[in-house]
């Protein structure tokens, strides 16, 4: 095997965020950039010698070239085997499943999740551990350390392999098994959900629309919804994964999945609508004239998970990210389940799942999943909802209304201010931090602030501590404002403002969320001084 040792230098800015390293595609295509970071991954995990890895991505622009580079570097670093999705394609939850199913030493996943793709858009890379979950902060810190001291990387000199051909190939002394990216994942879903009940509901007339947004879940949804469950061909739209996602922004929310929303809020709407994102780990759930917020979706799943055969014995516990609404907390309390509040980032759920403390997790950013893998899973959530619909024989609106009557309603919304000057966004939060000590007892817009702090998380499993995880302002009635900067963008800063108000019912359960939250929205603007700091008070995206 011919191995080249290539001299290089550290490249500024290769610090992994909450979901790996994300930059503009052109940045990754620069000389040595991808190679430096891949070598940093191998160095951070104690080398690749004798190890087996899963490799694949969401098919966005540069995915195919990056997979070939990673395979050649894995071989040069002594890896024994790589398992790769056909065409270099794997959804993120499917990659997590393959890591666990094959007991590999981890996996390298290429994705920028819900960010746009293309030569002028975004690209990303992250490492998942042997449990199938994203690398914890201790490992990403070692990646950054390795990247900052990089002087050389190793790569096999040879031809590309044919990733379209299923079967075993060789890159030097390393075997590469190219597999069907869908089959194992679809088989797993059959063990978790009552496919017979869902199939009968579809045969009985329930109509479904799934928007794959020209992203990775297209083939998965076609196989499961159309081929295995019998939904009519055409149920899955935008089914072909494209390097630029067909010009779409593959983020399943009411703004970017507008065509689906128009159909679901139009005449003769299907009975159930859903969308997924670039790499398949996010989801949006919609019924006729009924949008289900991710926080409410998590709560409904927690209340009804026993209807799915994989969860018939009940849940071990639940967990949510701190900015996610407290709707699932109410379900957990009623069912006697432990409920954990973690920082944003799926990696924080991994310890809880591995320790058997929780089996259901969710984030307000359209991410829901369980301990079947160690990633959030868009299609899993869609199938859970279909299982619930089939078993309860009710529509989405009726299920939501019944849930609110039983548990009350957490009105909730997220306002995103995108493309901000980073220094100005950081100054806003710094100023807010300096005034938090004086906020308790302050009355604003008829509400009294009960507490104000910066969220700090101590992992109940390993005792690790994560500071500075979001700015929280809580009012006397439990309403709250949360602010944080997103770690998933590639240009400027994104300020996320989370707004929540609880109404116990029976009255006041059917308001428009933006109307119900109006006092909280006004307070967030005034308390943060956003007009002065960033020159704006209206968000780019409301979800």
C-alpha positions in Angstrom: 0.0 0.0 0.0 1.4 3.4 -1.0 0.9 5.9 1.8 1.8 9.6 1.5 2.7 11.6 4.6 1.7 15.2 3.6 3.3 18.1 5.4 0.7 20.7 6.5 0.1 23.5 9.0 -2.7 24.2 11.5 -5.7 25.9 9.9 -7.5 28.5 12.0 -11.1 27.9 12.9 -11.4 24.1 13.0 -13.3 24.1 16.3 -16.3 21.6 16.3 -19.6 23.1 17.4 -22.6 21.3 18.9 -22.9 19.1 15.7 -19.3 18.9 14.5 -17.4 21.2 12.2 -19.5 23.3 9.8 -18.3 25.8 7.2 -19.0 26.9 3.7 -18.4 24.2 1.2 -15.7 26.2 -0.5 -13.8 26.3 2.8 -13.8 22.5 3.1 -12.6 22.3 -0.6 -9.5 24.4 0.2 -6.1 22.6 0.1 -5.6 20.5 3.2 -8.7 21.7 5.0 -10.7 18.5 5.0 -7.6 16.3 5.4 -6.4 18.3 8.4 -9.6 17.8 10.3 -10.0 14.1 9.4 -6.5 13.5 10.7 -7.4 15.5 13.8 -10.4 13.1 14.3 -8.2 10.0 14.1 -5.6 11.6 16.4 -8.2 12.6 19.0 -9.6 9.0 19.3 -6.2 7.4 19.8 -5.6 6.5 16.1 -7.5 4.5 13.5 -5.2 1.4 13.6 -7.2 -1.9 13.7 -10.5 -0.1 13.9 -13.8 -0.2 11.9 -15.7 2.9 10.9 -19.1 3.8 9.3 -18.8 6.5 6.7 -21.5 8.4 4.8 -23.4 11.6 4.5 -26.5 13.4 3.3 -25.4 13.6 -0.3 -25.0 17.4 -0.4 -22.4 18.9 -2.7 -18.8 17.6 -2.1 -20.2 14.6 -0.2 -18.9 12.1 -2.8 -15.4 13.6 -2.9 -15.1 13.9 0.9 -16.1 10.2 1.4 -13.3 9.1 -1.0 -10.7 11.2 0.9 -11.9 9.9 4.3 -11.6 6.3 3.1 -8.1 6.8 1.8 -7.1 8.5 5.0 -8.6 5.8 7.2 -6.7 3.2 5.2 -3.5 5.1 5.6 -4.0 5.4 9.3 -4.4 1.7 9.7 -8.1 1.1 9.8 -9.2 -2.5 9.1 -12.7 -1.9 7.6 -15.1 0.8 6.6 -18.9 0.4 6.1 -20.2 2.9 3.6 -23.7 3.6 2.3 -24.1 3.1 -1.5 -23.1 6.3 -3.3 -21.7 7.6 0.0 -25.2 8.2 1.3 -26.4 7.6 4.8 -29.0 9.5 6.9 -27.6 10.5 10.3 -29.9 8.2 12.3 -29.2 5.3 9.9 -25.4 5.8 10.4 -26.0 5.8 14.2 -27.8 2.5 13.8 -25.1 0.9 11.6 -22.5 1.9 14.2 -24.4 0.1 16.9 -25.6 -2.8 14.8 -22.1 -3.6 13.6 -20.4 -2.7 16.9 -17.9 -0.5 15.0 -15.4 1.9 16.6 -17.5 4.9 15.5 -18.4 6.7 12.3 -17.6 9.8 10.3 -20.8 11.6 9.1 -20.9 14.3 6.5 -23.7 16.7 6.9 -24.6 20.3 7.7 -28.0 19.0 8.8 -30.8 21.5 7.9 -28.4 24.1 6.3 -28.6 24.7 2.5 -26.3 22.7 0.3 -24.3 23.5 -2.9 -20.9 24.9 -3.9 -21.7 28.2 -2.3 -23.6 26.9 0.7 -22.7 24.7 3.7 -20.9 21.5 4.5 -20.1 19.7 7.7 -18.3 16.7 9.2 -18.7 15.1 12.6 -17.5 12.0 14.5 -19.9 9.7 16.3 -18.6 7.4 19.0 -19.0 3.6 19.3 -22.4 4.0 21.0 -23.6 5.7 17.8 -23.9 9.2 19.4 -22.0 12.4 18.7 -18.6 12.9 20.2 -18.8 14.4 23.7 -17.1 17.7 24.5 -14.0 16.0 25.9 -13.4 14.4 22.5 -14.2 17.4 20.4 -11.8 19.4 22.6 -9.1 16.8 21.7 -10.0 17.3 18.0 -9.4 21.0 18.3 -6.1 20.5 20.1 -5.0 18.1 17.4 -6.1 20.4 14.6 -4.2 23.3 16.2 -1.0 21.4 16.4 -1.3 19.6 13.0 1.9 19.2 11.0 1.2 16.3 8.7 -1.6 13.9 7.7 -1.5 10.4 6.1 -3.4 9.4 3.0 -3.4 6.4 0.7 -2.4 7.1 -2.8 -4.7 5.3 -5.2 -7.8 5.4 -7.3 -11.3 6.1 -6.1 -13.5 3.0 -5.5 -16.9 2.6 -7.1 -19.3 3.5 -4.4 -22.3 2.7 -6.6 -21.4 -1.0 -6.5 -22.6 -3.0 -3.6 -20.1 -5.4 -2.1 -16.6 -5.4 -0.8 -13.8 -3.3 -2.2 -10.3 -2.6 -1.1 -8.5 0.6 -0.3 -4.9 -0.5 0.3 -5.2 -3.1 3.1 -8.6 -1.8 4.3 -11.8 -3.5 3.2 -14.7 -1.2 2.3 -18.2 -2.8 2.4 -20.6 -0.8 0.3 -24.2 -1.5 1.6 -27.8 -0.6 0.9 -28.1 2.5 3.0 -31.9 1.9 3.7 -32.4 -1.8 4.4 -31.0 -2.1 7.9 -32.7 1.0 9.1 -36.1 0.1 7.6 -35.8 -3.3 9.3 -35.2 -1.6 12.6 -38.3 0.5 12.2 -40.4 -2.7 11.7 -39.3 -3.9 15.2 -40.4 -0.7 16.9 -43.8 0.1 15.3 -47.0 -1.7 14.5 -46.6 -1.8 10.7 -49.8 -4.0 10.4 -51.9 -1.3 12.1 -50.4 1.5 10.1 -50.8 -0.5 6.9 -54.4 -1.1 7.7 -55.0 2.6 8.4 -53.6 3.5 5.1 -55.6 0.8 3.3 -58.6 2.2 5.1 -58.2 5.6 3.6 -55.8 7.7 5.7 -53.9 10.0 3.3 -50.3 10.9 3.9 -48.0 13.5 2.5 -44.2 13.3 3.3 -41.9 16.0 2.0 -38.3 14.8 1.8 -37.1 18.2 0.7 -34.8 16.7 -2.0 -32.7 15.4 0.9 -31.5 12.1 2.3 -34.7 10.7 3.7 -36.3 10.4 0.2 -35.2 6.8 -0.4 -35.9 5.8 3.3 -39.4 7.3 3.2 -40.2 5.6 -0.2 -39.1 2.2 1.1 -41.0 2.5 4.4 -44.1 4.5 3.6 -44.7 3.4 0.0 -43.1 0.0 -0.4 -43.6 -1.5 3.1 -46.7 0.3 4.4 -48.5 0.5 1.1 -49.0 4.3 0.8 -49.7 5.2 -2.9 -46.8 6.2 -5.0 -46.4 9.9 -4.9 -47.0 10.0 -1.1 -43.3 11.0 -0.8 -42.6 14.2 -2.7 -39.2 15.8 -3.4 -37.9 12.3 -3.0 -34.7 12.4 -4.9 -31.6 13.5 -2.9 -29.9 16.3 -4.7 -26.5 17.9 -4.1 -28.1 21.4 -3.7 -31.4 20.0 -2.4 -33.1 21.3 -5.5 -32.5 24.8 -4.4 -34.6 24.2 -1.3 -33.6 25.0 2.3 -33.9 21.5 3.8 -35.2 22.7 7.2 -38.6 21.2 8.1 -40.3 24.2 9.6 -43.4 26.2 8.5 -41.2 28.7 6.7 -39.0 26.5 4.6 -41.6 23.7 4.1 -44.1 26.2 2.8 -45.4 24.0 0.0 -46.3 21.3 2.5 -47.9 23.8 4.8 -50.0 25.3 2.0 -51.2 21.8 1.1 -52.0 20.9 4.7 -53.8 24.2 5.3 -55.6 24.1 1.9 -58.8 22.5 0.6 -58.9 18.7 0.7 -55.8 18.4 2.8 -54.3 14.9 3.5 -54.9 13.5 6.9 -51.3 13.6 8.0 -48.3 15.6 6.7 -44.6 15.5 7.7 -41.2 16.7 6.5 -37.6 15.9 7.2 -34.3 17.7 6.9 -31.0 17.5 5.0 -29.6 14.5 6.9 -32.8 12.9 8.2 -32.6 13.7 11.9 -35.3 16.4 12.1 -39.0 16.3 11.5 -42.1 18.5 11.3 -45.6 17.1 12.0 -48.8 18.7 10.5 -52.4 17.7 10.4 -55.2 19.4 8.3 -55.1 23.0 9.5 -53.1 21.9 12.5 -49.4 22.6 13.0 -47.8 20.6 15.8 -44.9 22.3 17.5 -41.9 20.1 18.2 -42.3 20.6 21.9 -45.9 19.5 21.8 -45.0 16.6 19.5 -42.5 15.3 22.1 -45.2 15.5 24.8 -47.8 13.7 22.7 -45.3 11.0 21.9 -44.4 10.6 25.6 -48.1 10.3 26.5 -48.8 7.7 23.7 -45.5 5.8 23.2 -47.0 2.7 24.8 -49.2 2.3 21.6 -46.0 1.3 19.6 -44.8 -2.2 20.1 -41.2 -1.2 20.8 -42.4 0.9 23.8 -45.3 -1.3 25.0 -43.7 -1.7 28.4 -43.5 2.0 28.9 -40.7 4.6 28.9 -37.7 4.5 31.2 -37.7 8.3 31.4 -37.7 11.4 29.2 -35.3 14.2 28.5 -35.5 17.6 26.8 -33.1 20.4 26.0 -33.4 23.4 28.2 -34.9 25.7 25.6 -37.6 23.1 24.8 -41.0 23.8 26.4 -42.0 22.1 29.6 -44.9 20.3 28.0 -43.2 16.9 28.3 -42.5 17.6 31.9 -46.2 17.6 32.6 -46.6 14.2 31.0 -43.7 12.8 32.9 -45.0 14.0 36.2 -48.4 12.4 35.5 -46.8 9.1 34.5 -44.3 9.1 37.3 -41.3 9.3 34.9 -37.9 10.9 35.5 -37.6 14.0 33.4 -34.1 15.5 32.6 -33.3 19.0 31.3 -30.1 19.2 29.3 -28.2 21.7 27.2 -28.9 21.9 23.5 -27.1 19.2 21.5 -28.0 15.6 21.2 -24.7 14.4 22.6 -26.0 15.4 26.1 -28.7 12.8 25.9 -26.2 10.0 25.1 -25.1 9.4 28.7 -28.7 9.3 30.0 -29.7 6.7 27.3 -26.5 4.6 27.8 -27.2 4.5 31.5 -30.8 3.4 31.0 -32.2 6.5 32.5 -34.3 7.7 29.5 -35.8 6.2 26.4 -37.3 9.3 24.8 -35.6 12.6 24.1 -36.4 15.8 22.2 -35.4 19.3 21.3 -37.5 22.2 20.2 -35.4 22.5 17.0 -37.6 19.8 15.4 -35.5 16.9 16.8 -37.2 13.9 18.4 -35.9 10.4 19.0 -35.4 7.4 21.4 -32.8 5.0 22.6 -33.1 2.9 19.4 -30.2 5.0 18.2 -28.1 7.8 19.6 -29.3 10.6 17.3 -32.5 12.3 16.8 -34.5 10.6 14.1 -37.0 12.3 11.8 -38.6 9.2 10.2 -38.9 7.6 13.6 -41.0 10.5 14.8 -43.2 10.3 11.7 -43.7 6.6 12.2 -44.5 7.1 15.9 -47.2 9.6 14.9 -48.6 7.2 12.3 -48.7 4.5 14.9 -50.5 6.7 17.3 -53.1 7.8 14.6 -53.7 4.2 13.6 -54.1 2.9 17.2 -56.3 5.8 18.5 -58.3 6.1 15.2 -58.3 9.9 15.6 -57.0 12.8 13.6 -54.1 15.0 14.5 -56.3 18.0 15.6 -58.4 15.7 17.8 -55.3 14.2 19.4 -53.9 17.6 20.1 -57.1 19.0 21.6 -57.5 16.0 23.9 -53.8 16.4 25.0 -54.3 20.1 25.8 -57.5 19.3 27.8 -55.7 16.7 29.9 -52.4 18.5 30.5 -52.9 22.2 29.7 -51.1 24.0 26.9 -47.5 25.4 26.8 -47.8 28.1 24.2 -44.3 28.2 22.7 -42.4 29.8 19.8 -38.8 30.4 18.7 -37.7 33.6 17.0 -34.5 33.4 15.0 -32.5 36.5 14.2 -30.1 35.3 11.5 -26.9 36.7 9.9 -26.1 39.1 12.8 -22.8 40.7 13.3 -21.2 38.3 15.8 -19.7 41.1 18.0 -23.1 42.8 18.3 -24.9 39.6 19.1 -22.4 38.7 21.8 -22.6 42.3 23.2 -26.4 41.9 23.6 -25.9 38.8 25.7 -23.0 40.3 27.7 -25.2 43.3 28.6 -28.1 41.0 29.5 -25.7 38.9 31.7 -24.6 42.1 33.5 -28.2 43.0 34.4 -29.6 39.6 35.4 -28.7 40.0 39.1 -31.1 43.0 39.3 -34.0 41.4 37.4 -35.8 39.3 40.1 -38.8 41.3 41.3 -38.8 43.6 38.3 -42.3 44.0 36.8 -42.6 44.3 33.0 -45.7 44.2 30.8 -47.7 43.2 33.8 -45.5 40.3 34.7 -43.1 39.9 37.6 -39.7 38.3 37.0 -39.1 35.4 39.5 -35.6 34.5 38.5 -32.8 35.1 35.9 -29.7 33.0 35.3 -27.4 31.3 32.9 -28.1 27.6 32.6 -25.5 25.3 33.9 -25.7 21.5 33.5 -24.2 18.8 35.6 -24.4 15.4 34.0 -26.1 13.0 36.5 -24.2 10.1 35.0 -20.6 11.2 34.8 -20.7 14.5 36.8 -19.3 16.6 33.9 -20.3 20.2 33.9 -21.3 22.4 31.0 -21.5 26.1 31.7 -23.0 29.0 29.7 -25.8 27.0 28.1 -28.4 29.7 27.6 -29.8 32.9 29.3 -33.0 32.3 31.2 -35.6 34.8 32.5 -38.5 33.1 34.3 -41.7 35.0 35.4 -43.9 34.3 38.4 -46.5 32.4 36.4 -43.9 30.1 34.9 -43.7 31.9 31.6 -40.1 32.3 30.4 -37.7 33.8 27.9 -34.5 31.9 26.9 -31.8 33.4 24.7 -28.7 31.8 23.2 -26.5 31.9 20.1 -26.9 29.0 17.7 -23.9 26.7 17.1 -25.1 25.4 13.8 -24.7 28.3 11.4 -21.8 29.1 9.1 -22.2 32.9 8.5 -22.4 35.5 11.1 -24.4 34.8 14.3 -27.9 33.5 14.8 -29.7 34.7 18.0 -32.4 32.3 19.1 -35.1 33.7 21.4 -37.4 31.1 22.9 -40.7 32.2 24.4 -43.1 30.1 26.6 -46.4 30.6 28.5 -48.4 27.9 30.2 -52.2 27.9 30.3 -53.7 25.2 32.4 -57.2 25.3 30.8 -60.0 24.6 30.4 -60.2 28.1 28.8 -57.6 29.8 26.6 -56.3 26.6 24.9 -57.1 27.7 21.3 -55.3 31.0 20.8 -52.8 31.7 18.1 -49.4 31.1 19.7 -48.0 34.5 18.6 -51.1 36.2 20.2 -50.9 34.2 23.4 -47.2 35.0 23.7 -47.5 38.8 22.8 -46.5 40.0 26.3 -43.6 37.6 26.5 -42.4 38.7 23.0 -42.6 42.4 24.1 -40.7 41.7 27.3 -38.0 39.9 25.4 -37.4 42.8 23.2 -37.3 45.3 26.0 -35.2 43.3 28.4 -32.6 42.4 25.8 -32.4 45.9 24.3 -32.2 44.2 20.9 -33.2 47.3 19.0 -30.2 49.1 20.3 -27.8 46.2 20.1 -28.6 44.6 16.7 -30.9 47.2 15.2 -33.8 44.8 14.8 -36.8 43.6 16.7 -38.4 41.4 14.0 -37.1 37.8 13.5 -36.1 36.2 10.2 -37.8 32.9 11.1 -40.7 32.2 13.5 -41.4 28.6 14.5 
